[in-house]
Amino acid sequence: MDPSHTTTVNATPENVLKLAEDVATVANRKLGAIHAIAHQTRILSLNATITAAKAGDHGRGFAAVAVEVKSLADQVARISGEMESELKTALDALRDVGRSMAAEVRGSRLVDLALNAIEITDRNLYERTCDVRWWATDAAVVEALTRPEPEVLAHASRRLRVILGAYTVYLDLWICDAQGRVLTHGRPDRYPRVAGTSVADQRWFREALASASGDHFAVADVARPAALDGAAVATYAAAIREGGDVHGRPLGVIGIHFDWEPQAQTIVKGVRLTPEERARTRVLLLDARGLVLASSDGQGILTETIPLPSGTHASGRHLDAQNRLLAYHRTPGYETYRGLGWYGAILQAPIPATVGS
């Protein structure tokens, strides 16, 4: 064989499957030709035997040749049958290997994509932890709790409005006193029910107020506060301390409400899938219990739970009850943000079977 005509094949699972199908096609075509030749040879042998019988003694030698030809045809048929059976076994095994390789590669890729989605989320939310700790030291914010007089609170509200104008990823910023009452916020025109609301029972408020220093923050899972018209928000909080000092006495809490849905949708819809994959794939962000926090199809947010394997596995993949591949990866955290045990997840349906296959 001329080396210049050698074809190099990438050893991908898809190419293994294609090669198996190509070999099967060629083998079936050649075996079909061999079967046809053996059949024709038997017919010729039969005709020769009949002719030899009619020739009597003169045809005895020819009859012996006809018998040998038939014997050879039978051997060819037997060998080709054995070859067909052995080839089928080998090709079936090759297909299984190809499918197994394809499933392994596909699963590993989807786990990597799930990790990438949760890492982007973590980096985004890390910035929220920096924001809340910074704004807790703002002079207007501290003064609102030091002197909670109408003009001081109005000034703080204007200051929060300026921040919201620059940081459009937030729906609202709340300044709460030590009893958990919202004294002022950044969007009184848009959310008139916020002022006076009590958040004393909210985990983010209690944890922020009890934090050891200004280096700490609190965070809650995504929720839909009624005071924010039921919008989905991720709330981050930090203690507002006397004098704005990192070790000052806690005077109250600032809570910042991250506009979750549009930011999360950008992440899950930005995962790189082929057009064919996208039609049968859901990209998800899940909380530690498997509750859907974001979904590329916009379905099930804060209402649907995706069952995750029990145990401490940070990542993995498995087929669910509907034969869909679920690949997932738990948050690794980012910088000082350890996360809440959330997951990136990819739920992918199998490729539809071809009609007639």
N, C-alpha and C positions, 0 to 999 in steps of 0.2 A: 504494500500500500504506500502511495506517495505521501510522505509526512506533511507536505504542504497542503494536503486536502483533509488533514485530521481536524475534526470538529471538537472544540472545547465546550463542555457543558458545565454550567454552574451547578454545584451539588446542593440545590435547594430542594425542600420537600416537594414543591410543585413540579420541579423537573424530574424528580424520581418517579412521581406518579405518571407524568407524561411519557417518560421513557418506558415504563411498564406497559402503558396502553399501546405505545408504538410497537414494542416487541410483540405484544399479544396480537396486534393486527397483522404484522408480518408473518408471525408463526402460523396463525389461522389460515392466512392466504396460501402459504407454502404447503401446509399440511393438507389443505383442501385439494391442492394440485396433486400431491402424492396419492391421496385417496382416489382421485379420479384416474390417475395412471394405473394404479393397482386394479381398479375396477375394469378398465379397458383391457388390461393384460389378461384378467380372468376370462373376459368374453372372447378374446383372441384364442386363449388356450382351449376354451370350450369348443369354439368353431374348428380349431385344428384337430381336436380329438374326434369330432364328428366326421370330419373329412378323412382322417386316418382310418376310421372304422369302415367307411365306405370303400376305401382302397384295398381292404383285406390285407393279405400278406405283404403287399408292397408298401403298406402304410404303417407297418409296425415300428419302424425306426422313427418315423415322424410322430407317432403316438407317444413314444418315450420322451421326445423333446417337449411335446405339449404338456405332459405330466410335470416335467421339471419346470417349465414356464409357469404353470399354475402354482407349483410349490413356491417358486420365487415370489410370485404375486402375493401369495398368502403370507410369506415372511415379511414382505414390505408392508402389507396391511397391518400385521401384528406389531412390527417395529414402530410404524407411524402412530398406531393407537397408543402404544406405551409412551412414545414421545409426547403425544398430545396430553396424556394424563399427567406426566411428569412436569411438562411445561406449565400446565394449568396450576399445579401445586406450587411451583416455584414463583409463577407470576402473582398468584394470590398472596403468597408470603411477601413478595416485593411490594405489592399494593398496600398490605397491612403496615409494612415498615414505613412506606411513604406517608400513609395517613397518620401513623403515630408520630413521625417526625413533624408533619404539618401541624398536628395538634399541639405538640410541645413548643414549636416555634411560635405558633399563634398565641398560646397561653402565656409564654414568657413575654412576648411583645405587649400583650394587653396588660399584664401586671406592670410593666415598665410605664405604659401610658397612664395607668391608674396612679402610680407613684408620682409621675410628672404633674398630674392634675392636683393632687393633694399638696405637693411641694409648692406649686404656684399659689395655692390657697394660703398655705402657711406664711409664705413671704409677704403676701398681701396683708394678712392679719397681724403679722409682726409689726408692720407700720402702724397699725391701729393702737398697739400697746405703747408705742413710742409717743403717739399723738396724745393719748389720754394722760400719760405721766407728765408731759410737757405742759399741756393746758391746765392741769391742776395747780400749776405754779404761777399762772397768769395773774397779774396784779389786780385786774378787775374781778376775776373769779374769786380770789382770796378775800378781797374787800367786801364782796357780796355777802360773805358769811361773817365777816368781822363786824360790819355795820349794815345789817339787812334793812335799810331804809328805802323807801320807794325810789328816790332818785338814784341811789347806788345800784339797786336791782335793775333799774331801767338802763343804766350805763352798762352793766354787765351783760344784759340782754343784747344791747347794740354790739358789744364786743363779740359775743357769740355769733351774731349775725354776720359779722365781718369774716370770722373764721369759716362759717358755713359757705360763704360766697367763694372762698378760696379752695375749700375742700368739699367738692361736690359729691363725694361718696358718702356723706352723712345726711341723714334725714333731720336729726335734731341733736342738740347738746343740752343736758339738764344739769342745773346746780341744785343740789339737795342739802338740806340741813342735817344735823346729826340725828334727828328723829325720823328722817326719811321723807320729809315733805319737800316737793319741788318748789323752790322759791322763785326761780326764773329760768327761762330757756331761750333758745335762739330763734324760734319760729312761732311766736304767739299768734300771728295772723293765720298761719296755716293749721296749727294744732291748738285751738283755743282751750281744749280740755286739760292740757298738761299742767298748767300752774295750779298748785294746791294739791295735786295728786300725791298720794302716799306710795312710796316704794319700799317701805320698811320691811315688807315680807319678801322682797326680791333678793336672791342669793348674791347677785353682783353688788348690791348695795351693802349688804351685811359683811361680805368678805372684804370689800374695799375699805369700809370704815374700820375694820379690825386689822388691817394690814400693818406690818411692822414699820415700814418706812415709805418714803416717796419713790423708792426704787421698785415697789411692788404694784401690782394691778390685779383686778378681778375681771372675769369674763364669764358670760353665760351662753348656753346653747341658743341657737336661733329660735326666736319667738315672734309672736304677732301682738304687740301691746295695743289694747283698745284705744289708748290715748293717742296713738300714732295711726289711727284709722285702720288697724289690723295689718299694717305693712310688715313684711318679714324683716327683722333686724337682728344683727349680732351686736350685743351690747358689751362695751368695755368700760371699766370704771376704775377710778383711783381716788384716794383720800385727798381732800383739800386741807392742807396743813397750815397751822398758824405761821404767819410771816412768809409763807411759801417755802419754808425750810424743809429739806428732805426728812428731817427727824422731828419736825414740829408736831404739836398736838393736833390730832384730827378734829377739824371743825365741821366737816360734812363730806360730801362725795360729789364728784362730777361723773356723770354717765354720758357716754357718747354712743349714738345709735347708728351703726354702719348699715347703709342701704344694701341689704344682702342680695336680693334677687337679681338685679341687673349685673352686679359684679360677678356673682356666682355663675350666672348664665353665660357670661363671656368666657369663663374658664372652661365649663363643660362643653360648650359648643366649639371651643378652639382646639380641642384635642384632634390630632392629625389622623384622620381615618380616610380610607379611600371612599369614593362616592358609593360603591357597591356595599361597603361595610356600614356606612352611615345609615343606610335604609333599614338595617336590621340590628342596630346597636344603640344602647342607651349608655351614656356617660353619666356617672352619678357621683355626688358627694354625700356621704352618709355620716350620721353621728355614731357614737360608740355603740349604740343599740341597733344600728342598721336603719334608723329612720332617715328617709330621703330628705336631704337639705337642699339639693339642687339636682336637676335632671335635664339632660339635653333635649328631651321631648316636652319639657315643661309640665310633666304629669307627676302626681303623687307627692308634691312638695309639702312636707310636714304632716302628711297623712298616710303615706305608704311605708312599710317596713320591709327591707330586703334581708332575709335570714343570712346571717354570717356564721361560719363554723365556730363552735365554742372552743375555748382554749386561748392560748397566748400567741398564736401565730400572727406575725406582723404582716405577712403577705401570703398569697396563695391563689389557687384557682380550682374550680370544680364545676361539674355539670349539675344544674338544678333539676327540679322535678319535670320541667318542660324541655329538658335537653339543651338548655341555653348555657353557654359558658360564662361563669361569673369569675372575673379576675379582680383582685382587690389588693390594696396596700394601705396600712395604717400610717397616720401622720408620723413623720420622723421628727417634727418640730423644726424650728428655725431660730438661730441665735438664742435669745433668752425666752422665746415663746415655745413652750413644750407642747402646746396644742391640747385638745380635749379628747384625744383618742378617736378623732374622726378618721374616715377612710375615703380614699379615692376608689372608685369601682367602675368596672366596665361589664355590662351585661349584653352578651352577643348571641343572637339566635343562629342556628346552623344555616348553612347555605341551602336554599330550597332545592329539593331534588328535581332534576330535569325530567320532564314528561317523557315517559317511555324508556327511562333508564333502568 
